[in-house]
Amino acid sequence: VQLQASGGGLVQAGGSLRLSCAASGSISSIGTVAWYRQAPGQQRELVATIRAGGRIRYADSVKGRFTISRDDAKNTVYLQMNSLNVEDAAVYYCNAEILGSRDWRDYWGQGTLVTVSS
């Protein structure tokens, strides 16, 4: 099983980006998926989570601006980021609980860089 994050890039403040987190391999089910971010010199921060049943939670700093969603048919979770500001600049990582061929395991994507210019 592999998890790949993509969609990062350079955007002006006030702009938008959509990140994708795609799982591939021998997958039976995907549980909770989370997006984290880590800015230089900062600790990794939880941004948003979505459970298998659809329950969603956001960090206070992104509420009303970011939207997490999942497409289980594509084994993909998205993070729509609107009204970006310079404080949102970071490497974004996705994390997922995945049931493979035998057991549930925790996987991380490789990270995708979001840069916001003022």
PDB file as gemmi writes it, atoms N, CA and C in Angstrom:
CRYST1    1.000    1.000    1.000  90.00  90.00  90.00 P 1                      
ATOM      1  N   VAL A   1       0.847  -1.183   0.000  1.00  0.00           N  
ATOM      2  CA  VAL A   1       0.000   0.000   0.000  1.00  0.00           C  
ATOM      3  C   VAL A   1       0.887   1.239   0.000  1.00  0.00           C  
ATOM      4  N   GLN A   2       0.527   2.196  -0.836  1.00  0.00           N  
ATOM      5  CA  GLN A   2       1.237   3.473  -0.869  1.00  0.00           C  
ATOM      6  C   GLN A   2       0.236   4.613  -0.774  1.00  0.00           C  
ATOM      7  N   LEU A   3       0.725   5.708  -0.203  1.00  0.00           N  
ATOM      8  CA  LEU A   3      -0.090   6.899  -0.051  1.00  0.00           C  
ATOM      9  C   LEU A   3       0.672   8.050  -0.696  1.00  0.00           C  
ATOM     10  N   GLN A   4       0.040   8.744  -1.610  1.00  0.00           N  
ATOM     11  CA  GLN A   4       0.730   9.824  -2.309  1.00  0.00           C  
ATOM     12  C   GLN A   4      -0.063  11.114  -2.222  1.00  0.00           C  
ATOM     13  N   ALA A   5       0.610  12.141  -1.721  1.00  0.00           N  
ATOM     14  CA  ALA A   5       0.012  13.474  -1.640  1.00  0.00           C  
ATOM     15  C   ALA A   5       0.480  14.299  -2.837  1.00  0.00           C  
ATOM     16  N   SER A   6      -0.413  15.099  -3.366  1.00  0.00           N  
ATOM     17  CA  SER A   6      -0.066  15.948  -4.505  1.00  0.00           C  
ATOM     18  C   SER A   6      -0.939  17.186  -4.510  1.00  0.00           C  
ATOM     19  N   GLY A   7      -0.590  18.132  -5.376  1.00  0.00           N  
ATOM     20  CA  GLY A   7      -1.414  19.320  -5.548  1.00  0.00           C  
ATOM     21  C   GLY A   7      -0.837  20.587  -4.968  1.00  0.00           C  
ATOM     22  N   GLY A   8       0.275  20.486  -4.289  1.00  0.00           N  
ATOM     23  CA  GLY A   8       0.890  21.684  -3.741  1.00  0.00           C  
ATOM     24  C   GLY A   8       1.452  22.574  -4.827  1.00  0.00           C  
ATOM     25  N   GLY A   9       1.837  23.769  -4.430  1.00  0.00           N  
ATOM     26  CA  GLY A   9       2.402  24.701  -5.382  1.00  0.00           C  
ATOM     27  C   GLY A   9       2.502  26.092  -4.803  1.00  0.00           C  
ATOM     28  N   LEU A  10       2.767  27.043  -5.679  1.00  0.00           N  
ATOM     29  CA  LEU A  10       2.876  28.444  -5.294  1.00  0.00           C  
ATOM     30  C   LEU A  10       1.580  29.164  -5.635  1.00  0.00           C  
ATOM     31  N   VAL A  11       1.052  29.879  -4.664  1.00  0.00           N  
ATOM     32  CA  VAL A  11      -0.197  30.603  -4.867  1.00  0.00           C  
ATOM     33  C   VAL A  11      -0.109  31.946  -4.157  1.00  0.00           C  
ATOM     34  N   GLN A  12      -0.776  32.946  -4.697  1.00  0.00           N  
ATOM     35  CA  GLN A  12      -0.827  34.246  -4.035  1.00  0.00           C  
ATOM     36  C   GLN A  12      -1.788  34.207  -2.861  1.00  0.00           C  
ATOM     37  N   ALA A  13      -1.541  35.046  -1.903  1.00  0.00           N  
ATOM     38  CA  ALA A  13      -2.453  35.158  -0.766  1.00  0.00           C  
ATOM     39  C   ALA A  13      -3.858  35.445  -1.288  1.00  0.00           C  
ATOM     40  N   GLY A  14      -4.820  34.755  -0.710  1.00  0.00           N  
ATOM     41  CA  GLY A  14      -6.199  34.874  -1.154  1.00  0.00           C  
ATOM     42  C   GLY A  14      -6.591  33.836  -2.179  1.00  0.00           C  
ATOM     43  N   GLY A  15      -5.605  33.119  -2.699  1.00  0.00           N  
ATOM     44  CA  GLY A  15      -5.866  32.112  -3.712  1.00  0.00           C  
ATOM     45  C   GLY A  15      -6.272  30.771  -3.136  1.00  0.00           C  
ATOM     46  N   SER A  16      -6.373  29.798  -4.037  1.00  0.00           N  
ATOM     47  CA  SER A  16      -6.849  28.472  -3.661  1.00  0.00           C  
ATOM     48  C   SER A  16      -5.964  27.379  -4.237  1.00  0.00           C  
ATOM     49  N   LEU A  17      -5.945  26.257  -3.559  1.00  0.00           N  
ATOM     50  CA  LEU A  17      -5.306  25.045  -4.038  1.00  0.00           C  
ATOM     51  C   LEU A  17      -6.141  23.855  -3.595  1.00  0.00           C  
ATOM     52  N   ARG A  18      -6.042  22.776  -4.348  1.00  0.00           N  
ATOM     53  CA  ARG A  18      -6.673  21.536  -3.930  1.00  0.00           C  
ATOM     54  C   ARG A  18      -5.614  20.447  -3.853  1.00  0.00           C  
ATOM     55  N   LEU A  19      -5.467  19.901  -2.669  1.00  0.00           N  
ATOM     56  CA  LEU A  19      -4.535  18.805  -2.457  1.00  0.00           C  
ATOM     57  C   LEU A  19      -5.270  17.477  -2.596  1.00  0.00           C  
ATOM     58  N   SER A  20      -4.537  16.476  -3.063  1.00  0.00           N  
ATOM     59  CA  SER A  20      -5.081  15.137  -3.175  1.00  0.00           C  
ATOM     60  C   SER A  20      -4.198  14.163  -2.414  1.00  0.00           C  
ATOM     61  N   CYS A  21      -4.832  13.163  -1.843  1.00  0.00           N  
ATOM     62  CA  CYS A  21      -4.123  12.099  -1.140  1.00  0.00           C  
ATOM     63  C   CYS A  21      -4.682  10.792  -1.686  1.00  0.00           C  
ATOM     64  N   ALA A  22      -3.889  10.111  -2.485  1.00  0.00           N  
ATOM     65  CA  ALA A  22      -4.353   8.912  -3.168  1.00  0.00           C  
ATOM     66  C   ALA A  22      -3.670   7.679  -2.616  1.00  0.00           C  
ATOM     67  N   ALA A  23      -4.480   6.687  -2.296  1.00  0.00           N  
ATOM     68  CA  ALA A  23      -3.959   5.405  -1.812  1.00  0.00           C  
ATOM     69  C   ALA A  23      -3.991   4.398  -2.945  1.00  0.00           C  
ATOM     70  N   SER A  24      -2.960   3.567  -3.002  1.00  0.00           N  
ATOM     71  CA  SER A  24      -2.894   2.551  -4.043  1.00  0.00           C  
ATOM     72  C   SER A  24      -2.336   1.261  -3.454  1.00  0.00           C  
ATOM     73  N   GLY A  25      -2.595   0.170  -4.149  1.00  0.00           N  
ATOM     74  CA  GLY A  25      -2.124  -1.119  -3.681  1.00  0.00           C  
ATOM     75  C   GLY A  25      -3.283  -2.004  -3.293  1.00  0.00           C  
ATOM     76  N   SER A  26      -2.970  -2.996  -2.460  1.00  0.00           N  
ATOM     77  CA  SER A  26      -3.985  -3.946  -2.024  1.00  0.00           C  
ATOM     78  C   SER A  26      -4.760  -3.360  -0.847  1.00  0.00           C  
ATOM     79  N   ILE A  27      -5.879  -2.723  -1.163  1.00  0.00           N  
ATOM     80  CA  ILE A  27      -6.663  -1.988  -0.162  1.00  0.00           C  
ATOM     81  C   ILE A  27      -8.037  -2.610  -0.010  1.00  0.00           C  
ATOM     82  N   SER A  28      -8.350  -2.951   1.225  1.00  0.00           N  
ATOM     83  CA  SER A  28      -9.693  -3.470   1.510  1.00  0.00           C  
ATOM     84  C   SER A  28     -10.620  -2.364   1.989  1.00  0.00           C  
ATOM     85  N   SER A  29     -10.067  -1.465   2.791  1.00  0.00           N  
ATOM     86  CA  SER A  29     -10.879  -0.385   3.327  1.00  0.00           C  
ATOM     87  C   SER A  29      -9.961   0.733   3.811  1.00  0.00           C  
ATOM     88  N   ILE A  30     -10.492   1.934   3.812  1.00  0.00           N  
ATOM     89  CA  ILE A  30      -9.765   3.083   4.336  1.00  0.00           C  
ATOM     90  C   ILE A  30     -10.568   3.685   5.472  1.00  0.00           C  
ATOM     91  N   GLY A  31      -9.917   3.875   6.591  1.00  0.00           N  
ATOM     92  CA  GLY A  31     -10.580   4.437   7.750  1.00  0.00           C  
ATOM     93  C   GLY A  31     -10.408   5.946   7.787  1.00  0.00           C  
ATOM     94  N   THR A  32      -9.964   6.440   8.932  1.00  0.00           N  
ATOM     95  CA  THR A  32      -9.768   7.878   9.081  1.00  0.00           C  
ATOM     96  C   THR A  32      -8.574   8.355   8.262  1.00  0.00           C  
ATOM     97  N   VAL A  33      -8.790   9.466   7.576  1.00  0.00           N  
ATOM     98  CA  VAL A  33      -7.710  10.114   6.832  1.00  0.00           C  
ATOM     99  C   VAL A  33      -7.529  11.523   7.382  1.00  0.00           C  
ATOM    100  N   ALA A  34      -6.291  11.907   7.543  1.00  0.00           N  
ATOM    101  CA  ALA A  34      -5.998  13.223   8.115  1.00  0.00           C  
ATOM    102  C   ALA A  34      -4.985  13.966   7.251  1.00  0.00           C  
ATOM    103  N   TRP A  35      -5.132  15.273   7.254  1.00  0.00           N  
ATOM    104  CA  TRP A  35      -4.116  16.145   6.678  1.00  0.00           C  
ATOM    105  C   TRP A  35      -3.404  16.863   7.813  1.00  0.00           C  
ATOM    106  N   TYR A  36      -2.088  16.861   7.728  1.00  0.00           N  
ATOM    107  CA  TYR A  36      -1.239  17.599   8.658  1.00  0.00           C  
ATOM    108  C   TYR A  36      -0.411  18.595   7.846  1.00  0.00           C  
ATOM    109  N   ARG A  37       0.163  19.545   8.548  1.00  0.00           N  
ATOM    110  CA  ARG A  37       1.101  20.438   7.881  1.00  0.00           C  
ATOM    111  C   ARG A  37       2.233  20.784   8.845  1.00  0.00           C  
ATOM    112  N   GLN A  38       3.364  21.094   8.246  1.00  0.00           N  
ATOM    113  CA  GLN A  38       4.523  21.462   9.047  1.00  0.00           C  
ATOM    114  C   GLN A  38       5.274  22.585   8.347  1.00  0.00           C  
ATOM    115  N   ALA A  39       5.315  23.720   9.021  1.00  0.00           N  
ATOM    116  CA  ALA A  39       6.074  24.855   8.512  1.00  0.00           C  
ATOM    117  C   ALA A  39       7.497  24.773   9.058  1.00  0.00           C  
ATOM    118  N   PRO A  40       8.448  25.416   8.399  1.00  0.00           N  
ATOM    119  CA  PRO A  40       9.842  25.373   8.865  1.00  0.00           C  
ATOM    120  C   PRO A  40       9.970  25.825  10.317  1.00  0.00           C  
ATOM    121  N   GLY A  41      10.639  25.017  11.115  1.00  0.00           N  
ATOM    122  CA  GLY A  41      10.852  25.362  12.513  1.00  0.00           C  
ATOM    123  C   GLY A  41       9.652  25.160  13.414  1.00  0.00           C  
ATOM    124  N   GLN A  42       8.578  24.619  12.844  1.00  0.00           N  
ATOM    125  CA  GLN A  42       7.352  24.426  13.617  1.00  0.00           C  
ATOM    126  C   GLN A  42       7.048  22.937  13.780  1.00  0.00           C  
ATOM    127  N   GLN A  43       6.221  22.645  14.763  1.00  0.00           N  
ATOM    128  CA  GLN A  43       5.777  21.267  14.934  1.00  0.00           C  
ATOM    129  C   GLN A  43       4.710  20.923  13.909  1.00  0.00           C  
ATOM    130  N   ARG A  44       4.584  19.642  13.634  1.00  0.00           N  
ATOM    131  CA  ARG A  44       3.540  19.200  12.715  1.00  0.00           C  
ATOM    132  C   ARG A  44       2.181  19.473  13.345  1.00  0.00           C  
ATOM    133  N   GLU A  45       1.279  20.016  12.545  1.00  0.00           N  
ATOM    134  CA  GLU A  45      -0.032  20.443  13.037  1.00  0.00           C  
ATOM    135  C   GLU A  45      -1.134  19.684  12.309  1.00  0.00           C  
ATOM    136  N   LEU A  46      -2.112  19.224  13.059  1.00  0.00           N  
ATOM    137  CA  LEU A  46      -3.265  18.561  12.451  1.00  0.00           C  
ATOM    138  C   LEU A  46      -4.169  19.617  11.828  1.00  0.00           C  
ATOM    139  N   VAL A  47      -4.510  19.426  10.567  1.00  0.00           N  
ATOM    140  CA  VAL A  47      -5.316  20.407   9.840  1.00  0.00           C  
ATOM    141  C   VAL A  47      -6.777  19.963   9.750  1.00  0.00           C  
ATOM    142  N   ALA A  48      -6.992  18.721   9.343  1.00  0.00           N  
ATOM    143  CA  ALA A  48      -8.363  18.241   9.157  1.00  0.00           C  
ATOM    144  C   ALA A  48      -8.368  16.722   9.151  1.00  0.00           C  
ATOM    145  N   THR A  49      -9.487  16.155   9.572  1.00  0.00           N  
ATOM    146  CA  THR A  49      -9.664  14.709   9.528  1.00  0.00           C  
ATOM    147  C   THR A  49     -11.035  14.382   8.965  1.00  0.00           C  
ATOM    148  N   ILE A  50     -11.110  13.229   8.324  1.00  0.00           N  
ATOM    149  CA  ILE A  50     -12.394  12.728   7.847  1.00  0.00           C  
ATOM    150  C   ILE A  50     -12.446  11.244   8.134  1.00  0.00           C  
ATOM    151  N   ARG A  51     -13.501  10.821   8.797  1.00  0.00           N  
ATOM    152  CA  ARG A  51     -13.658   9.413   9.139  1.00  0.00           C  
ATOM    153  C   ARG A  51     -14.326   8.659   7.994  1.00  0.00           C  
ATOM    154  N   ALA A  52     -14.314   7.355   8.113  1.00  0.00           N  
ATOM    155  CA  ALA A  52     -14.931   6.525   7.091  1.00  0.00           C  
ATOM    156  C   ALA A  52     -16.414   6.829   6.954  1.00  0.00           C  
ATOM    157  N   GLY A  53     -17.054   7.150   8.057  1.00  0.00           N  
ATOM    158  CA  GLY A  53     -18.472   7.462   8.013  1.00  0.00           C  
ATOM    159  C   GLY A  53     -18.767   8.885   7.581  1.00  0.00           C  
ATOM    160  N   GLY A  54     -17.701   9.670   7.383  1.00  0.00           N  
ATOM    161  CA  GLY A  54     -17.882  11.029   6.889  1.00  0.00           C  
ATOM    162  C   GLY A  54     -17.749  12.117   7.927  1.00  0.00           C  
ATOM    163  N   ARG A  55     -17.576  11.739   9.193  1.00  0.00           N  
ATOM    164  CA  ARG A  55     -17.441  12.766  10.225  1.00  0.00           C  
ATOM    165  C   ARG A  55     -16.158  13.555   9.988  1.00  0.00           C  
ATOM    166  N   ILE A  56     -16.255  14.861  10.102  1.00  0.00           N  
ATOM    167  CA  ILE A  56     -15.160  15.760   9.750  1.00  0.00           C  
ATOM    168  C   ILE A  56     -14.819  16.680  10.923  1.00  0.00           C  
ATOM    169  N   ARG A  57     -13.541  16.949  11.071  1.00  0.00           N  
ATOM    170  CA  ARG A  57     -13.082  17.916  12.054  1.00  0.00           C  
ATOM    171  C   ARG A  57     -11.988  18.772  11.429  1.00  0.00           C  
ATOM    172  N   TYR A  58     -11.952  20.041  11.847  1.00  0.00           N  
ATOM    173  CA  TYR A  58     -10.953  20.979  11.343  1.00  0.00           C  
ATOM    174  C   TYR A  58     -10.230  21.660  12.491  1.00  0.00           C  
ATOM    175  N   ALA A  59      -8.991  22.049  12.222  1.00  0.00           N  
ATOM    176  CA  ALA A  59      -8.301  22.940  13.144  1.00  0.00           C  
ATOM    177  C   ALA A  59      -8.994  24.299  13.086  1.00  0.00           C  
ATOM    178  N   ASP A  60      -8.987  24.984  14.200  1.00  0.00           N  
ATOM    179  CA  ASP A  60      -9.662  26.288  14.252  1.00  0.00           C  
ATOM    180  C   ASP A  60      -9.082  27.254  13.219  1.00  0.00           C  
ATOM    181  N   SER A  61      -7.812  27.117  12.942  1.00  0.00           N  
ATOM    182  CA  SER A  61      -7.135  28.055  12.046  1.00  0.00           C  
ATOM    183  C   SER A  61      -7.589  27.933  10.589  1.00  0.00           C  
ATOM    184  N   VAL A  62      -8.246  26.827  10.242  1.00  0.00           N  
ATOM    185  CA  VAL A  62      -8.645  26.639   8.846  1.00  0.00           C  
ATOM    186  C   VAL A  62     -10.164  26.543   8.665  1.00  0.00           C  
ATOM    187  N   LYS A  63     -10.901  26.547   9.748  1.00  0.00           N  
ATOM    188  CA  LYS A  63     -12.362  26.440   9.650  1.00  0.00           C  
ATOM    189  C   LYS A  63     -12.930  27.547   8.772  1.00  0.00           C  
ATOM    190  N   GLY A  64     -13.833  27.141   7.900  1.00  0.00           N  
ATOM    191  CA  GLY A  64     -14.464  28.104   7.009  1.00  0.00           C  
ATOM    192  C   GLY A  64     -13.670  28.386   5.751  1.00  0.00           C  
ATOM    193  N   ARG A  65     -12.427  27.916   5.700  1.00  0.00           N  
ATOM    194  CA  ARG A  65     -11.591  28.148   4.518  1.00  0.00           C  
ATOM    195  C   ARG A  65     -11.206  26.842   3.821  1.00  0.00           C  
ATOM    196  N   PHE A  66     -10.989  25.793   4.589  1.00  0.00           N  
ATOM    197  CA  PHE A  66     -10.572  24.510   4.046  1.00  0.00           C  
ATOM    198  C   PHE A  66     -11.748  23.525   4.090  1.00  0.00           C  
ATOM    199  N   THR A  67     -11.782  22.643   3.100  1.00  0.00           N  
ATOM    200  CA  THR A  67     -12.801  21.603   3.063  1.00  0.00           C  
ATOM    201  C   THR A  67     -12.143  20.269   2.743  1.00  0.00           C  
ATOM    202  N   ILE A  68     -12.360  19.297   3.612  1.00  0.00           N  
ATOM    203  CA  ILE A  68     -11.842  17.956   3.366  1.00  0.00           C  
ATOM    204  C   ILE A  68     -12.981  17.090   2.848  1.00  0.00           C  
ATOM    205  N   SER A  69     -12.660  16.221   1.892  1.00  0.00           N  
ATOM    206  CA  SER A  69     -13.678  15.331   1.344  1.00  0.00           C  
ATOM    207  C   SER A  69     -12.997  14.038   0.903  1.00  0.00           C  
ATOM    208  N   ARG A  70     -13.813  13.009   0.675  1.00  0.00           N  
ATOM    209  CA  ARG A  70     -13.237  11.739   0.264  1.00  0.00           C  
ATOM    210  C   ARG A  70     -14.057  11.116  -0.849  1.00  0.00           C  
ATOM    211  N   ASP A  71     -13.366  10.425  -1.720  1.00  0.00           N  
ATOM    212  CA  ASP A  71     -13.993   9.658  -2.793  1.00  0.00           C  
ATOM    213  C   ASP A  71     -13.501   8.230  -2.623  1.00  0.00           C  
ATOM    214  N   ASP A  72     -14.294   7.417  -1.948  1.00  0.00           N  
ATOM    215  CA  ASP A  72     -13.857   6.064  -1.638  1.00  0.00           C  
ATOM    216  C   ASP A  72     -13.730   5.197  -2.889  1.00  0.00           C  
ATOM    217  N   ALA A  73     -14.457   5.514  -3.908  1.00  0.00           N  
ATOM    218  CA  ALA A  73     -14.337   4.754  -5.157  1.00  0.00           C  
ATOM    219  C   ALA A  73     -12.958   4.944  -5.781  1.00  0.00           C  
ATOM    220  N   LYS A  74     -12.353   6.103  -5.515  1.00  0.00           N  
ATOM    221  CA  LYS A  74     -11.033   6.395  -6.059  1.00  0.00           C  
ATOM    222  C   LYS A  74      -9.932   6.271  -5.008  1.00  0.00           C  
ATOM    223  N   ASN A  75     -10.310   5.886  -3.785  1.00  0.00           N  
ATOM    224  CA  ASN A  75      -9.339   5.792  -2.685  1.00  0.00           C  
ATOM    225  C   ASN A  75      -8.554   7.089  -2.533  1.00  0.00           C  
ATOM    226  N   THR A  76      -9.278   8.181  -2.609  1.00  0.00           N  
ATOM    227  CA  THR A  76      -8.637   9.493  -2.599  1.00  0.00           C  
ATOM    228  C   THR A  76      -9.358  10.446  -1.644  1.00  0.00           C  
ATOM    229  N   VAL A  77      -8.574  11.215  -0.941  1.00  0.00           N  
ATOM    230  CA  VAL A  77      -9.100  12.263  -0.082  1.00  0.00           C  
ATOM    231  C   VAL A  77      -8.560  13.597  -0.578  1.00  0.00           C  
ATOM    232  N   TYR A  78      -9.397  14.612  -0.535  1.00  0.00           N  
ATOM    233  CA  TYR A  78      -9.032  15.929  -1.030  1.00  0.00           C  
ATOM    234  C   TYR A  78      -9.030  16.959   0.097  1.00  0.00           C  
ATOM    235  N   LEU A  79      -8.235  17.975  -0.082  1.00  0.00           N  
ATOM    236  CA  LEU A  79      -8.271  19.121   0.816  1.00  0.00           C  
ATOM    237  C   LEU A  79      -8.346  20.370  -0.048  1.00  0.00           C  
ATOM    238  N   GLN A  80      -9.529  20.944  -0.102  1.00  0.00           N  
ATOM    239  CA  GLN A  80      -9.732  22.187  -0.836  1.00  0.00           C  
ATOM    240  C   GLN A  80      -9.376  23.342   0.088  1.00  0.00           C  
ATOM    241  N   MET A  81      -8.426  24.149  -0.339  1.00  0.00           N  
ATOM    242  CA  MET A  81      -7.938  25.235   0.500  1.00  0.00           C  
ATOM    243  C   MET A  81      -8.233  26.562  -0.194  1.00  0.00           C  
ATOM    244  N   ASN A  82      -9.074  27.365   0.424  1.00  0.00           N  
ATOM    245  CA  ASN A  82      -9.443  28.672  -0.114  1.00  0.00           C  
ATOM    246  C   ASN A  82      -8.943  29.781   0.801  1.00  0.00           C  
ATOM    247  N   SER A  83      -8.909  30.971   0.270  1.00  0.00           N  
ATOM    248  CA  SER A  83      -8.480  32.146   1.047  1.00  0.00           C  
ATOM    249  C   SER A  83      -7.162  31.893   1.769  1.00  0.00           C  
ATOM    250  N   LEU A  84      -6.219  31.373   1.024  1.00  0.00           N  
ATOM    251  CA  LEU A  84      -4.931  31.042   1.627  1.00  0.00           C  
ATOM    252  C   LEU A  84      -4.200  32.289   2.074  1.00  0.00           C  
ATOM    253  N   ASN A  85      -3.492  32.173   3.174  1.00  0.00           N  
ATOM    254  CA  ASN A  85      -2.649  33.266   3.657  1.00  0.00           C  
ATOM    255  C   ASN A  85      -1.254  32.712   3.941  1.00  0.00           C  
ATOM    256  N   VAL A  86      -0.338  33.613   4.234  1.00  0.00           N  
ATOM    257  CA  VAL A  86       1.058  33.196   4.368  1.00  0.00           C  
ATOM    258  C   VAL A  86       1.250  32.222   5.522  1.00  0.00           C  
ATOM    259  N   GLU A  87       0.350  32.273   6.500  1.00  0.00           N  
ATOM    260  CA  GLU A  87       0.456  31.339   7.629  1.00  0.00           C  
ATOM    261  C   GLU A  87       0.107  29.904   7.229  1.00  0.00           C  
ATOM    262  N   ASP A  88      -0.490  29.735   6.069  1.00  0.00           N  
ATOM    263  CA  ASP A  88      -0.840  28.403   5.592  1.00  0.00           C  
ATOM    264  C   ASP A  88       0.315  27.726   4.864  1.00  0.00           C  
ATOM    265  N   ALA A  89       1.364  28.459   4.585  1.00  0.00           N  
ATOM    266  CA  ALA A  89       2.508  27.891   3.872  1.00  0.00           C  
ATOM    267  C   ALA A  89       3.186  26.821   4.727  1.00  0.00           C  
ATOM    268  N   ALA A  90       3.357  25.650   4.138  1.00  0.00           N  
ATOM    269  CA  ALA A  90       3.926  24.525   4.877  1.00  0.00           C  
ATOM    270  C   ALA A  90       4.041  23.333   3.926  1.00  0.00           C  
ATOM    271  N   VAL A  91       4.659  22.287   4.420  1.00  0.00           N  
ATOM    272  CA  VAL A  91       4.577  20.992   3.737  1.00  0.00           C  
ATOM    273  C   VAL A  91       3.352  20.283   4.309  1.00  0.00           C  
ATOM    274  N   TYR A  92       2.481  19.857   3.440  1.00  0.00           N  
ATOM    275  CA  TYR A  92       1.250  19.186   3.837  1.00  0.00           C  
ATOM    276  C   TYR A  92       1.416  17.683   3.649  1.00  0.00           C  
ATOM    277  N   TYR A  93       1.056  16.948   4.686  1.00  0.00           N  
ATOM    278  CA  TYR A  93       1.153  15.491   4.678  1.00  0.00           C  
ATOM    279  C   TYR A  93      -0.227  14.883   4.887  1.00  0.00           C  
ATOM    280  N   CYS A  94      -0.475  13.764   4.227  1.00  0.00           N  
ATOM    281  CA  CYS A  94      -1.691  13.035   4.539  1.00  0.00           C  
ATOM    282  C   CYS A  94      -1.328  11.749   5.276  1.00  0.00           C  
ATOM    283  N   ASN A  95      -2.254  11.335   6.088  1.00  0.00           N  
ATOM    284  CA  ASN A  95      -2.093  10.148   6.923  1.00  0.00           C  
ATOM    285  C   ASN A  95      -3.385   9.361   6.835  1.00  0.00           C  
ATOM    286  N   ALA A  96      -3.279   8.049   6.700  1.00  0.00           N  
ATOM    287  CA  ALA A  96      -4.495   7.254   6.553  1.00  0.00           C  
ATOM    288  C   ALA A  96      -4.370   5.923   7.268  1.00  0.00           C  
ATOM    289  N   GLU A  97      -5.476   5.489   7.824  1.00  0.00           N  
ATOM    290  CA  GLU A  97      -5.594   4.143   8.382  1.00  0.00           C  
ATOM    291  C   GLU A  97      -6.154   3.263   7.268  1.00  0.00           C  
ATOM    292  N   ILE A  98      -5.371   2.259   6.889  1.00  0.00           N  
ATOM    293  CA  ILE A  98      -5.764   1.450   5.733  1.00  0.00           C  
ATOM    294  C   ILE A  98      -5.755  -0.019   6.086  1.00  0.00           C  
ATOM    295  N   LEU A  99      -6.828  -0.688   5.708  1.00  0.00           N  
ATOM    296  CA  LEU A  99      -6.904  -2.138   5.833  1.00  0.00           C  
ATOM    297  C   LEU A  99      -6.397  -2.741   4.526  1.00  0.00           C  
ATOM    298  N   GLY A 100      -5.244  -3.395   4.621  1.00  0.00           N  
ATOM    299  CA  GLY A 100      -4.694  -4.027   3.441  1.00  0.00           C  
ATOM    300  C   GLY A 100      -5.214  -5.448   3.320  1.00  0.00           C  
ATOM    301  N   SER A 101      -4.314  -6.342   2.979  1.00  0.00           N  
ATOM    302  CA  SER A 101      -4.732  -7.726   2.784  1.00  0.00           C  
ATOM    303  C   SER A 101      -4.898  -8.475   4.101  1.00  0.00           C  
ATOM    304  N   ARG A 102      -4.287  -7.952   5.184  1.00  0.00           N  
ATOM    305  CA  ARG A 102      -4.344  -8.679   6.445  1.00  0.00           C  
ATOM    306  C   ARG A 102      -4.760  -7.847   7.650  1.00  0.00           C  
ATOM    307  N   ASP A 103      -4.277  -6.627   7.751  1.00  0.00           N  
ATOM    308  CA  ASP A 103      -4.538  -5.867   8.968  1.00  0.00           C  
ATOM    309  C   ASP A 103      -4.572  -4.362   8.676  1.00  0.00           C  
ATOM    310  N   TRP A 104      -5.021  -3.630   9.686  1.00  0.00           N  
ATOM    311  CA  TRP A 104      -5.045  -2.175   9.608  1.00  0.00           C  
ATOM    312  C   TRP A 104      -3.652  -1.618   9.928  1.00  0.00           C  
ATOM    313  N   ARG A 105      -3.219  -0.687   9.085  1.00  0.00           N  
ATOM    314  CA  ARG A 105      -1.952  -0.026   9.336  1.00  0.00           C  
ATOM    315  C   ARG A 105      -2.086   1.458   9.078  1.00  0.00           C  
ATOM    316  N   ASP A 106      -1.138   2.172   9.604  1.00  0.00           N  
ATOM    317  CA  ASP A 106      -1.096   3.622   9.488  1.00  0.00           C  
ATOM    318  C   ASP A 106      -0.071   4.000   8.414  1.00  0.00           C  
ATOM    319  N   TYR A 107      -0.495   4.814   7.455  1.00  0.00           N  
ATOM    320  CA  TYR A 107       0.398   5.195   6.367  1.00  0.00           C  
ATOM    321  C   TYR A 107       0.506   6.715   6.265  1.00  0.00           C  
ATOM    322  N   TRP A 108       1.681   7.152   5.792  1.00  0.00           N  
ATOM    323  CA  TRP A 108       1.920   8.570   5.544  1.00  0.00           C  
ATOM    324  C   TRP A 108       2.273   8.796   4.078  1.00  0.00           C  
ATOM    325  N   GLY A 109       1.770   9.869   3.535  1.00  0.00           N  
ATOM    326  CA  GLY A 109       2.206  10.311   2.220  1.00  0.00           C  
ATOM    327  C   GLY A 109       3.521  11.061   2.353  1.00  0.00           C  
ATOM    328  N   GLN A 110       4.121  11.385   1.215  1.00  0.00           N  
ATOM    329  CA  GLN A 110       5.459  11.955   1.228  1.00  0.00           C  
ATOM    330  C   GLN A 110       5.475  13.465   1.459  1.00  0.00           C  
ATOM    331  N   GLY A 111       4.347  14.106   1.441  1.00  0.00           N  
ATOM    332  CA  GLY A 111       4.302  15.550   1.658  1.00  0.00           C  
ATOM    333  C   GLY A 111       4.268  16.319   0.351  1.00  0.00           C  
ATOM    334  N   THR A 112       3.521  17.402   0.366  1.00  0.00           N  
ATOM    335  CA  THR A 112       3.462  18.288  -0.792  1.00  0.00           C  
ATOM    336  C   THR A 112       3.582  19.729  -0.291  1.00  0.00           C  
ATOM    337  N   LEU A 113       4.413  20.504  -0.953  1.00  0.00           N  
ATOM    338  CA  LEU A 113       4.758  21.844  -0.474  1.00  0.00           C  
ATOM    339  C   LEU A 113       3.760  22.879  -0.960  1.00  0.00           C  
ATOM    340  N   VAL A 114       3.255  23.659  -0.024  1.00  0.00           N  
ATOM    341  CA  VAL A 114       2.380  24.785  -0.335  1.00  0.00           C  
ATOM    342  C   VAL A 114       3.113  26.073   0.023  1.00  0.00           C  
ATOM    343  N   THR A 115       3.276  26.936  -0.954  1.00  0.00           N  
ATOM    344  CA  THR A 115       3.929  28.216  -0.749  1.00  0.00           C  
ATOM    345  C   THR A 115       2.927  29.318  -1.056  1.00  0.00           C  
ATOM    346  N   VAL A 116       2.806  30.267  -0.142  1.00  0.00           N  
ATOM    347  CA  VAL A 116       1.854  31.362  -0.322  1.00  0.00           C  
ATOM    348  C   VAL A 116       2.627  32.675  -0.341  1.00  0.00           C  
ATOM    349  N   SER A 117       2.492  33.425  -1.414  1.00  0.00           N  
ATOM    350  CA  SER A 117       3.173  34.709  -1.531  1.00  0.00           C  
ATOM    351  C   SER A 117       2.238  35.842  -1.130  1.00  0.00           C  
ATOM    352  N   SER A 118       2.808  36.828  -0.484  1.00  0.00           N  
ATOM    353  CA  SER A 118       1.984  37.963  -0.016  1.00  0.00           C  
ATOM    354  C   SER A 118       1.842  39.028  -1.089  1.00  0.00           C  
TER     355      SER A 118                                                      
END                                                                             
